Amino acid sequence: MKKIKLIVSDLHLSAGPRMADGTRNVLEDFFLDDYLVEFIEHYGGRGYSDYEVELIANGDFFNMLQVQVDEKEPPEAITEEVAAEQMRRIIDGHPAVIEALWTFGVRPNNHFTFVIGNHDAGLLFPAVQALLRKRLGPGIRFVNDYAFDGVFVSHGHQYEFIHNFDMHNFTHLGPDGKPRLVLTWGALFIMKFLNVMKKRRDYIDKVNPFGRYLRWTFWNDPLFFWRLIVGIVHFWAVNRFSRDPYRRREFRLSPSRLAAAMTHKTLAETAADILAHTSYRLVIFGHSHKLDYRHFAPNGEYINTGSWMKHISLEMNNLGVSQLRPFVLIQYVDGQPRATLRDWYGSPRLHREIIT
């Protein structure tokens, strides 16, 4: 039987574009449900009925860090029960996508694999996996990294100091004595700082590079610049002197921790090392939201699948706003995988709702 594999990452499905009262959910970043449904139906449907098709979600398919379980903000203490409630809200917020994934999964030659990322680390909890298996089918898999046929697939957050944590030992005891998800410096920064700032400038987490954006705000949005600076200092202080001993340790400042945070390799450099020191011939990451392709001769290739989210670049070679729908298609030629990086166009549409 012929086979193909499809790899997407960083879609960031959250609790849906609208709140219960019909107002906009500013913490939702995914508004392309119709394109995603069409993508899933195309490759999972009759046109590929004689293929073995595997859909690989390479991390951050869901954005659990931006899901509220009350009317205030995403919770600091993510227990197994809280994570399951977050996933229920994501399912309710994107019903057409969930239905398409279920239909994809019931076909006998289709397979669905979740590679867990930093925004959907709640997938590590058994109750969350059980909920998704109930809604999407029992055959879906959850992995930390994924390797097959000389290909290595990983979200990429584990290679960055501020997002790295032990995904096999992913809980710690909170001050109340209950197990809760390990929240790294990066996760807490998203939840307790960026989510707050998104309510004032909803594009803030989509701008790259962030340091250049800070310089821009100094001259063009000075009040917000100082709000950012004060917010960052407040964020660090609250966590450094938290009642939670884990959080106090996570936010201590030392020369070794600062050096590790500032000198880690880029994902492309990490991929080059993997290719040079293993038998893999293709490395696929996500996480950075930046499309990338490198050929590290003679060792192999590196692809970053980017994101389906809107991207605002302040770099002159890619200046402006863009939104692609990228994916990697792996086909087999003479039994060997051949990967191409593609953009899903979908069918023409007469209109669609604009949510900016």
Buried (B, 14 or more C-beta within 10 A) or exposed (E): EEBBBBBBBBBBBBBBBEBEEEEEBBBBBBBBBBBBBBBBBBBBBEEBEEBBBBBBBBBBBBBBBBBBBEEEBBBBBBBBEBBBBBBBBBBEBBEEBBBBBEBBBEBEBBBBBBBBBBBBBBBBBEBBBEBBBEBBBEEBBBBBBBEEBEBBBBBBBBBBBBBBBEBEEBBBEBEEEEBBBBBBBBBBBBBBBBBBBBEEBBEBBBBBEEEEBBEEBBEEBEEBBEBBEEBBEEBBEEBBEBEBEBBEEBBEEEEEBEEBBEEBEEBBBBBBBBBEEBEBBBBBBBBBBBBBEBEBEEBBBBBBBBBBBBBBBBEEEEEEEEEBBBBBBBBBEEEEBEBEBEEBEBEEEEEEEEEE
